């Protein structure tokens, strides 16, 4: 690891800090904060390697990409709740072996993100946006367990029951429930379904709208195929 590489990392870190100071949107600030922490960890590791190599009589040749690691997005989790907290359990093998300061969790009123730095030469991230109800970021926290990170989201309204973790999950369940109900409707089920989907689309977030557009497109393609088959007969 050369001093030139460390200098470049330092310059990158300074520029990211300047961008973070100018950013106004919370999501942009969160993403920049994650990258800043990663660069800080990389810079510290590189400095330590340089100092260690200086004490040896024959330092090893630097390896390209020494300070670069893969980033892995975590998607599998389980969750539960009490009157005060939403408890989320994310399985991460060997996470108990990393230093406490390498596992960072950041919270907003309706989202959170988890970053695990340098675990088996990988960085792990877990992000959830559009929580079903507001949380209290100041009282939310995380705990390291054996092969697991437990995230505790403090409910802004204690005793409030969450049927879903996110607004998007709630919207999708509503669509599924309406489809089942409309199957037994003697009126026009297609028209009723379209009305429900339109209402969800109008009030939904960007992820919900994207999924509704996809479902509508698939439905139209299926209808066209059926009509074409009937005409050929």
Beta strands, then each sheet from edge to edge (+ up, - down):
strand 1: 70-73
strand 2: 78-81
strand 3: 85-91
strand 4: 103-107
strand 5: 112-119
strand 6: 122-128
strand 7: 141-145
strand 8: 148-154
sheet 1: 1+ 6+ 5- 4+
sheet 2: 2+ 3- 8+ 7-
end
